[in-house]
Amino acid sequence: MLKRFTPQLALLAIICLIAAFSYVKSEVIPTNTTTDIAKTVIIDAGHGGFDGGASAADGTVEKDINLQIALKTAYILRLNGFEVIMTRDSDTGTEDDESEAIAKRKKSDLSNRLQMMKDYPDAIYVSIHLNKFTTSAANGAQVFYTKNYKEARDLAQSVQQSIVTLIQPENTRVVKQGTDSTYLLKNAAVPTIIVECGFLSNKSELEKLKNDDYQSQMALAIVGGIMDYSK
């Protein structure tokens, strides 16, 4: 899945593997310390199936890039000892009945993603999306968080900082609390963030987002933030 590693990516991968080894050792050797930080992560590849999400001027559809970054993120998390639950791992939605009208299918899809939070109450929920704006100048990843859990802001900040440090040093965006217009953030049943990985409306950023190596870098950065939060 992670096909063409640059030296920087190789170094990051080694760091991840070292962390994985450290985690395994901590599981084997009993200690008297405990932590309430979740080791289960729900990775949500936004949209899918009937719902393509945003689309770029060249026809690139958000759902496809979301899935690629989500799959890479899940892969690296598992290497590091996390249990990973994915809302989807192919080009499908999560709705119950595909014969329903689009509005009903969308409602069912969101309800089922929310239900996964309820099924794993000790997890954190990381939803992967792409942004789009009316002007092409907007660029850079930005993380949004639910107001329902105070830990969610810490998680968002950790992921945002990891992305800036590792792949977007010019990014000055800050984390933001989600509004009630975002269903999953409004109704979140576990600490939840949405990672808007970049803008489809920015030609330069779009080319990066379509690139397999860059998707791997973004996945590594997201995992780095999750790991830092989970210390």
C-alpha positions in Angstrom: 0.0 0.0 0.0 2.8 2.4 0.9 4.6 2.0 -2.4 7.2 4.7 -3.0 9.0 5.8 0.1 11.2 8.9 0.1 14.0 9.0 2.7 11.9 11.1 4.9 8.9 8.7 4.7 11.3 5.8 5.4 12.5 7.5 8.6 9.0 8.2 9.7 8.1 4.6 9.1 11.0 3.5 11.2 9.8 5.8 14.0 6.4 4.2 13.8 7.8 0.7 14.0 9.9 1.6 17.0 6.8 2.9 18.6 5.0 -0.3 17.8 7.8 -2.3 19.4 7.6 -0.1 22.5 3.8 -0.7 22.7 4.2 -4.4 22.4 6.8 -4.4 25.2 4.5 -2.4 27.4 1.7 -5.0 26.9 4.0 -7.9 27.7 5.6 -6.4 30.9 3.0 -5.7 33.6 3.1 -2.3 35.2 1.2 -0.6 37.9 0.3 2.4 35.7 -3.0 2.7 33.8 -4.3 5.0 31.2 -7.8 6.0 30.0 -6.5 7.0 26.6 -8.3 4.9 23.9 -6.3 2.4 21.9 -9.2 1.9 19.5 -9.5 4.3 16.6 -12.5 4.5 14.3 -11.3 5.7 10.9 -14.0 7.2 8.8 -13.3 7.7 5.1 -15.8 10.5 4.4 -18.6 9.9 1.9 -18.5 6.9 -0.4 -20.7 5.0 -2.8 -23.6 7.1 -3.9 -22.2 10.1 -2.1 -19.1 11.4 -3.8 -18.6 14.5 -1.6 -16.9 17.5 -3.2 -15.4 17.4 -6.7 -12.5 19.2 -8.3 -12.5 21.0 -11.6 -10.7 18.1 -13.2 -13.4 15.7 -12.1 -11.5 14.3 -9.1 -14.0 13.1 -6.5 -13.4 13.6 -2.8 -14.6 10.1 -1.7 -11.8 8.4 -3.5 -8.9 10.4 -2.0 -10.6 10.2 1.4 -10.5 6.4 1.2 -6.9 6.2 0.1 -5.7 8.4 3.0 -8.0 6.5 5.4 -6.7 3.1 4.3 -3.1 4.2 4.7 -3.9 5.7 8.1 -5.5 2.5 9.3 -2.5 0.4 8.1 0.0 2.5 10.0 -2.1 2.6 13.1 -2.3 -1.2 13.2 1.4 -1.4 12.8 1.6 0.7 16.0 -0.7 -1.6 18.1 -4.0 0.2 17.7 -7.2 -1.5 17.1 -8.7 0.1 14.0 -12.4 0.0 13.0 -13.2 1.5 9.6 -16.6 2.8 8.6 -15.8 1.7 5.0 -12.8 0.1 3.3 -14.1 0.3 -0.3 -16.2 2.6 -2.5 -19.5 2.1 -0.6 -21.7 4.0 1.7 -23.0 2.7 5.0 -26.7 3.2 4.4 -29.1 0.4 5.1 -31.2 0.5 1.9 -29.8 1.5 -1.4 -33.2 1.7 -3.0 -34.2 4.7 -0.9 -34.2 8.3 -2.2 -30.9 10.1 -1.9 -31.9 12.1 1.1 -33.0 9.0 3.0 -29.9 7.2 2.1 -27.7 10.1 3.3 -29.6 10.2 6.6 -29.2 6.4 7.0 -25.5 6.6 6.1 -24.8 9.3 8.8 -26.9 7.5 11.4 -24.9 4.3 10.8 -21.5 6.1 11.2 -22.8 7.6 14.4 -23.9 4.1 15.6 -20.3 2.9 15.2 -19.3 5.4 17.8 -21.9 4.1 20.1 -20.7 0.5 19.4 -17.2 1.4 20.5 -17.6 3.9 23.4 -13.9 3.7 24.4 -12.7 4.7 20.9 -11.8 8.0 19.3 -13.3 8.8 15.9 -11.2 10.3 13.1 -13.0 11.3 9.9 -11.0 12.0 6.8 -12.3 14.6 4.3 -11.2 17.2 1.8 -12.2 20.8 1.6 -13.4 23.0 -1.3 -13.8 26.8 -1.5 -15.1 29.3 -4.0 -11.7 30.8 -4.6 -8.6 28.8 -5.6 -6.3 30.5 -3.1 -7.5 28.6 0.0 -5.1 25.8 0.9 -3.9 23.7 3.9 -5.3 21.0 6.2 -7.5 22.0 9.1 -8.9 19.9 11.9 -12.4 20.4 13.4 -13.5 18.8 16.7 -16.8 18.1 18.5 -17.7 20.2 21.5 -19.2 17.1 23.2 -15.8 16.0 24.6 -13.1 18.2 25.9 -10.5 15.6 24.8 -11.5 16.2 21.2 -9.8 19.6 21.1 -6.6 18.1 22.4 -6.8 15.4 19.7 -7.5 17.9 17.0 -4.6 20.1 18.1 -2.2 17.2 18.2 -3.2 16.1 14.6 -3.1 19.7 13.3 0.4 20.2 14.8 1.7 16.9 13.4 0.5 17.8 9.9 2.1 21.3 10.1 5.4 19.9 11.5 5.8 17.0 9.0 4.3 18.2 5.7 2.8 21.7 5.8 5.2 24.1 7.6 3.6 27.0 5.8 0.1 26.1 7.2 -1.2 28.7 9.7 -4.7 27.3 10.1 -5.9 26.6 13.6 -8.2 23.9 14.9 -11.9 24.9 15.1 -14.9 23.6 17.1 -17.5 22.2 14.7 -20.9 23.7 14.4 -24.3 22.1 14.8 -24.5 21.9 11.0 -22.1 19.0 11.0 -24.1 16.0 12.0 -21.3 13.8 13.3 -19.7 16.5 15.4 -23.0 17.7 16.8 -24.0 14.2 17.8 -20.6 12.7 18.6 -20.8 9.8 21.1 -16.9 9.7 21.5 -14.1 12.2 21.1 -14.4 13.0 17.4 -12.5 15.1 14.9 -12.8 15.8 11.2 -9.5 16.2 9.3 -9.9 18.3 6.2 -6.7 17.2 4.5 -6.6 20.0 1.9 -8.5 21.9 -0.8 -9.8 20.3 -4.1 -10.3 23.9 -5.3 -6.6 24.7 -5.1 -4.8 23.3 -8.2 -1.4 22.8 -6.6 -2.8 21.2 -3.5 -5.1 19.0 -5.6 -2.1 17.5 -7.4 -0.5 16.7 -4.1 -3.7 15.1 -2.8 -3.9 12.9 -5.8 -0.3 11.7 -5.3 0.2 8.4 -3.6 3.3 9.5 -1.8 1.6 12.6 -0.4 -1.3 10.6 0.7 1.1 8.4 2.6 2.7 11.5 4.2 -0.7 12.8 5.2 -1.6 9.4 6.8 1.7 9.3 8.7 1.1 12.9 9.9 -2.4 12.0 11.1 -1.0 8.9 12.9 1.7 11.0 14.5 -0.9 13.2 15.9 -3.0 10.3 17.3 0.1 8.7 18.8 1.1 12.0 20.5 -2.4 12.4 21.9 -2.3 8.8 23.1 0.9 9.0 25.1 
